[in-house]
Amino acid sequence: MNRAGDIKQEPQVVFEYSKDPIFRSAHADGFIGGLTPNGHMHLAFFSERSLLPKKHIYKLNLDGSLYPEIPDEKASHEPIVRDIQVDVLMTVQPAEGLKTWLDQYIKNLKSRASSASEMRGSAPSGMVALSTEIGRAGATQ
C-alpha cells in the first residue's frame, strides 16, 4: 500500500479475442510442414478423405427408377485425398510455445484417458484449464 487505504495494483495487460471474417473450424487428420527460405516454420494441417467420384452410372428400370449402381473398375485404385485446411507460418518463438502448449495438453489428455480406464462408468471430468498464452510472441515461459 502506498497511502492509507490504497492498494498498489500490479501492472497488467488485457487481451481481447475476436474472430476474423474468414475464421472457421477445421478437422485435422494430420499435418505436413518444414522450414521456409526466410527462416519461418510452415505447418499445414490436412483432413483425409476418399476421392469424390466424378460420376455414377446406373441402369434404369422400365419404370424409370434407378437400378443398382454399375461399379466402377477404377474405384479400388483411387488415392486418399489430403485436403489442406490451413497453412500456418511462424518463427521459432511461437513454435516453441506451441510445442510447450501441446506437451501440456497431451499430458493432460493421457492422464484423463488413464483415469477413465481405471474408473469405467464414471462421468468424465472437466478439462483442466491450461494457459493458451504460451504461443504468443513475447510470452514468458
C-alpha positions, 0 to 999 in steps of 0.5 A: 500500500502506498497511502492509507487505504490504497492498494498498489495494483500490479501492472497488467495487460488485457487481451481481447479475442475476436474472430476474423471474417474468414475464421472457421473450424477445421478437422485435422487428420494430420499435418505436413510442414518444414522450414521456409527460405526466410527462416519461418516454420510452415505447418499445414494441417490436412483432413483425409478423405476418399476421392469424390467420384466424378460420376455414377452410372446406373441402369434404369428400370422400365419404370424409370427408377434407378437400378443398382449402381454399375461399379466402377473398375477404377474405384479400388485404385483411387488415392486418399485425398489430403485436403489442406485446411490451413497453412500456418507460418511462424518463427521459432518463438511461437513454435516453441510455445506451441510445442510447450502448449501441446506437451501440456495438453497431451499430458493432460489428455493421457492422464484423463484417458488413464483415469477413465480406464481405471474408473469405467462408468464414471462421468468424465471430468472437466478439462483442466484449464491450461494457459493458451498464452504460451504461443504468443510472441513475447510470452514468458515461459 
